[in-house]
Amino acid sequence: MAGKATVMVIDDYENIRRTLRTILESEGYDVLDTPTAEEGLRALEEHGADCLLLDLKLPGMSGLDALTKLQANHPGETQVPVVVISGHGTVGDAVQATRLGAFDFLEKPLDRDRVVITLRNALKQRAMARQVDKLRQQVKGRFEMIGKSSLMHKLFDQIAKVAPTKGRVLISGESGTGKELIARAIHDYSPLVGSEFVKVNCAAIAPELIESELFGHEKGAFTGATGRKRGLFEVADGGTIFLDEIGDMAQSAQAKVLRVLQTGELTRVGGERVIKVDVRVIAATNKDLAREVEAGGFREDLYFRLNVVPILSPPLREHREDIPDMVQHFVREFCAENGFKVKDVEAAVIERLVQYGWPGNVRELKNIIERVVIMSDDVIRVEDLPPFLSVSTTPAFDLGRYRDRTLREFKEEMERDFILMRLEEHEWNISRAATTLGIERTNLHKKLKAYNIQRGS
């Protein structure tokens, strides 16, 4: 770090400035110095610095006032660290300065080793803060929500309103619509942003293990419990826990989650000690939880506890106007990830993508863009798209050919052609075709058998 960092010294005593310059330059730092806070702040704006040594007793603007102004003009973790210099009579002010954000304070007469070590630590902390900020921006970029449509603006408004509060949120929507992105955005724009964000996929954890995962267990609580384990609610203490696919949670675990929401208390599996936790709960589901409650698959009391602020994550087909921006964003992201120059996208590609039904929503779009970025040349063309997107499968419609059909025959033939078109669009993926047709898989299988539809027919 020495030799690369610039240190600014603000002190009205020339001898102190000269001494500090000698010490710091011998350590390899570049040094700027001024006798007043006003000159120092102007020089800082003009030339910049990596650390500031600031005397508190100055003519004109005091060091404390300069620090307050500096913090107001440059908020954030990566601002210039300030080490204040205090005489015997200003120690109280030095303590106040550290409360205002100063890194440390040095008492006169200055000790050379203390100056060097304090400065080194301040610069090290700033470097670490910059790295954390860089990583945070990278993570934020990967979880960025894209969209200018009225639906997305409404969603952003809801996030902005609920994020600063402590309200529980239930996010509903189809798979792949970005429910986790919404949950992360709520956390990132809340007072809990610096704390834990713990995601739990309730559908991916076996029912017999969900309680252990959420609430932890004590040694010997069950076969294989060779030691004590903290649960995810404990891990998230002071932060946010995101219960994804909560509609698939076992009934026994639902009762314990309800207790945590009601009392803020939990007990590990096999334990007796009550553990207090303070956790914001955000839940998500692709099921209709109200219907699940009616059917007895989900606890009504838990549903009402979770559904304080309901947010709907819209399917992509309902805001197709956002697809061009999403495509460009994903292209830039995957080009950067793979070390490619950003690729152009043919207008015909965007047109095909906007027209498609997207049963897999944004997740499906992102996967397809990653594929075409990797497999295309400098320009992404229609022929780079998967077959169900690159080839028009819409059958030509000629009403005259049905002139000799009965109404029933017309309906059956049209239904057969329409089903066949959807199957070809989705490369004969039965689940996706059924989703876009708006019917159950079992119903689609029955129709395939009734119409004798086979691949290649």
N, C-alpha and C positions, 0 to 999 in steps of 0.2 A: 504493500500500500504506500510506503514511503517513496518519495520521488514522483508520485502521481497526484497526490492530494494537495489542495491549496487551503491554507489556514489563514483566516483573517483575525487580526488582533485589534481590539478597540480599547484603548487606554489613554488617559490624558497625560500620563507621565512618560516623557520621552525615554528615560533610562529603562523603564519596564518594557517598553516596546522594543528597544534596542536589544535588551537581554533576551527576550522571547524570540526575536528574529534570529539571534545567534544560535540559540538552543534548537529551534525548529529547523533552520537551514542545515545545521550539522546532522540532523536526523533525515535529511533529504526532502523536506517539505518545501513547497513554494509558499511565500509569506506575503500578505498584504497587511498594512497597518494604517490606522487613522486615529486622531486624538479625540474625536467626538462621535456620538451615536448617529447624529444626522449624516455626517460624511460616510460613516461605516455602512449605514443602510443603503445610501445611494451607490456606494462602491459594490455592495453585495448584489444589488439589482443589475448593475452594469457588467461586473466581471464574474460574479458567482464565487462560491467557496464551498469547501467540503466540511469545514468546521469553523466555529466562531468562538474566540476567547473574548469575553465581554466583561469589562469592569463595571461595577454597579454604580460607583460614585463618579459621575461625569458632569462637566459643565453643560448647561442646556438640558437636552433630553437625558433623563437618567437611564441607566442600564436596564432597570426594571420596566420602564415605559418602552424602551426599545425592544425588549423581549416580548412584551405584550403585543406590540405592533407587528413584530416579525411572525409571531404565532398566528395572528389574525390574517396576515397577508399570505402566509404559506402554511395552511393547515395540512395535516396528514402525517403519516409515519415516516415519509422519506424527506421531510424538511431538513434544513441544515441543523445539525446538533449544536447546542450552545453550552459551553462551559463558562460559568460566571466566575469572576475574580472578585473577592471581597476582602476588605480590611476588617480589623477586629470589631469595629462598630457597625458593620453591615452584615453580620452573620445571620441575623433575623431576616434581612432582605434576601439573603442567599437561599435560605430555606423556602421563602415565599417564591423565589425564582424556580426552584426545583418543582414546586407544586404547579407552576405555570408551564412546565415542560422542559426546563433546562436539564441537560444530561447529568451534570455534576457541578460542584463549586470548589474552587481552589482558594485557600486563605493565604493572605500575604503575611510574611515574606514567602515568595514562591520557592518551592523545592523542585530542582531540575528533574529528578526521577519521577516525582509525582506528576509533573506537567506532562512528561513524555508518556507515561503509562495511561493517564487519564485521556489524553488525546488519542492514543492508539485504540483504547476501548471505545471511545465515542465514534471513531471512524469505522471500527469493526461493526458496531451496532448499526450504523447507517447502511453499510454494505449489506448486512443481513436483511434490514428492512426493505431495501431496494429489491433484493432477490425475492423476498416474500411477496412484495407488490407485483413483481413481474410474473410470478407463478399464479397469483390471484387473477391477474388480467388474462393469462392463458386459460385458466380454468373457466373464467367468466365467458371468454370467447367460445369455448366448447359448449357452454350451456346457454348461449345467447338465444333469445326468442326472437323470431323474425316475423314481421307482418305489419302492413299498413291498412288492412281492411277494417271495416267497422267492427267486425267480430273481435279482431285482435285488439283494437283500441279499447273496446269494452272490457276485455280480459285484463289488459294492462291497468286500466282504471281500478278494477276490483283488487288487483294485487297491490297497487299503491295505497289503497284504503285499508286493507286488512294487515299488510306487513308490519306497520309500526305498533300494532295492538298485540294483545295476548290471546286473541280469539282463536279457537280451534277451527280448522278448515277441513272440509270434505270435498275432494276434487273428484268429479265424475267424468267419464269419457271413454271412448273406445280405446282399444290397445293401439299404441303407437302415436297417440295424439300429443304427447309431451307432458303428461301429468307430473313426471318428476321434475321437468324444467320449471313448471309452475311452483312446485314445492320449494325448489332451490331458490327461485326468485323471491318468494315470500321470506325465506330465511335470510338471504343476502341483503334485503332491504329492511330488515328488522334490527332492533337493538342487539340481537343475538348473533350478528354477523361474524364476530370473531370467535364464537364458540362452536361446539360440535354440531355437525349435521349428520345424523345416523340414519341410513336407509335400511329398511327391513322389507324383504319381499316375502310376504306372508304365504304366497302360493308356492314358493320354492322350498319351504321348510316343512319337513314331515310333521304331521299333527302331534306325534308323540315327543317331538323335540322343540316345538314352538315355545312352550312355557320356559324351558331351560334357556333358550336363546334370548327371550325377552326379559326374563327376571333373574337369570343366573341359577346356579345350584351350589350346594355344599358338597364337600368330599363324601363319597359313599351314598349320595342321594339315590342313585340308581346304578345298575351295572354299567361300568365304563366311566363313571364319575370319579376319576382318580385324584381330583383336586378341586379346590374352590374355583368358581368361575363367575365373574361379574356379568350380569345381563345387559342387554343393549339399552334398557331404560337407564341403568346406572351409568353406562358409558356416555349417554346423551345428557346427563344431569347438567343443568345450566344452559342447555342448548335446545336443539330441535330433533325430534324423532319423526321419521317419515314412514308411516305404515302403508306400504304399497300393496295393492290387491287385498285389502282388509276383508273383503267379502268372502275370501277363502280361509279365513282364520277359524280354527277349531273353537267350538262352543266353550270348552273349559278355559281356554286362553282369553276368550272374550270377557268372561267374568272377572278375571284378574286385571285386564286392561281397564275395565270399568272401575275397579277399586282404585287403581292408580289415578284415574281422572277425577274421582270423587274426593280422595283423601291425600293424594300425593305420596302414598306409602305403598311399599311392596315387600314381599318376603321371598327369599330365594327358595327354589325347590329343595326340600329336605332341610330347610332352616327354620328358625323360630324368630330370629332377630328382625324387627321392623326397620326398614331402611327408607329414609325420606329422600324424595327426588323432586326437583323442580324442572319440568320438561314441557316444552310446547309440542303438542301433538298435531301433525298434519297427516291426514289419511287420504287414500285414493282407491278407486275401484272402477272396474269396467262393467260392473253389474248394477242392476237396479236394486239398491239396498232396501228401498221401501217395499218392493215385491218380496225380497228375501225375508223381510220382517214378517210380512203376511203369511209366507209359507213356513215360517218357523225356523228358517236357516240362519237368522241373525237376530241378536238381542235387540229389542225395541229400545230399552233404556240406554244401551251403548250407542245405538244409531242417533238418538237425540243428543247425546253428549258430544258426539263427533260432528254432527251436522249443524254446528253453530253458524258457520259461514259457508254456504254451499257455492262451489265454483264449477262451472261446466267447461271442460276442455273440448273445443269444437273439432269435429272431424274435418280433415283436409278438404273433402269435396264441398264443404259449405263455405270455404273461403279460398277458392281456386285463384283469385286475383293475387294472393300472396305467393303463389308457386314460382313465378319468375324471380322474385327477390330471394326466395329460399334456394333456388337452383344456383344462382350466382354466388350466394354465400357458401354453399356446400362445395362448389367447384373451387373457390379460393381456398377453403379450408383443406380439402384433400390434395390440391396441388402443392400447397405449402408443406403438408405432412409428408408428401412423397418426394419433395425436392424438385417439383416440376415448375416451369414457367406457367403462369395463369393461362388456362386455355379458353379460347372463345367458344361460344355455344351458338349453333345455327338457330335461326328463328323457327325453323320447322320443328326442331327438337322441343323448344319451349311450347310450341303449339300442341304437339302430341302429349306432352306432360300435363298441360292444363286440361286437356280433354279427357284424360284417363280418370277412372273412378276412385283410385287409391284406397282399396279396402284395408291396406296396412298402414294408411295415414303417413305422417311425416317420417316415421321410422323406415317405411318402405321406400319413400322418395330418397331419403339419405343413403340407403343401401345401394339403390340403383345409380345414384350420382357417383358414389365411390367406385362402383364397377366401371362406369363409362370413363371416368377420369383416368383410371389405371389402364384401360384397354384401348383408349382412343389415341389418335395422333395429336397434332397441335390444335386441331379444331374438333369439337364434339359434334358429330353428324348423326342424322336419323339412323343410318345403318349401324351406328355404334350402340343403339338402344337394344334391349332384349327383344326377341321376336314379337312378343305380344304388344309391344309399343312401336316397333319399327315397321310393321306390316299392318295395313288397314284391314280389319277383319269384318267390317260392317257389310252385310250382304246387300246387294243391289235390290231395291224394292220396285217390283213391277206388278201393279194391282191387276193388270190384265191376265196374268198367268193363273189367278185364282178365280176366274170367271165361272168355271164349271164346278167350283167347290161349294159344299154346304157351309153354313156358318160354323158348325162344329168342326168340320174339316179345316176350314180357314184358321180358326183359333189354334187347333192342334199343330198345324204346320208352322204357323208363326211362332208358337211357343217353342217348338223343336229347334227352329233356326236361331231363335234368340238365345236359348240355352247353349247351343253349339258355339255361337259367337262368343259368349262369356267364357266358355271353357277354353277356347283357343286364345282369348285375350290373356288368360291366366295360366297358359301352358299346361292345361288340364289339371290344375290344382283344385281339387273338389271343394276344399274349405273356402278358398278365396272366391271361387265362382259362386258358391252358395251365398256368401256374404253380400256380393254385389247384386245378386238376384233377389236378396231379401228373404231367403227361405232357409230352413234347416238343412244340414247335410243329409240327414236321413230322407227328407222329402226330395232332395235333388237326386239321390240314388234311385228312389222309386221312379222318378220321371225318366232317368236314363234307361232304366229297364223297360218302362212302358213304351218309350219311343225308339227303343233299340239303338240308342246312341252309343257308339264306341269310337275310340280314338282312331282317326283316319276315315271316319264315316262321312 
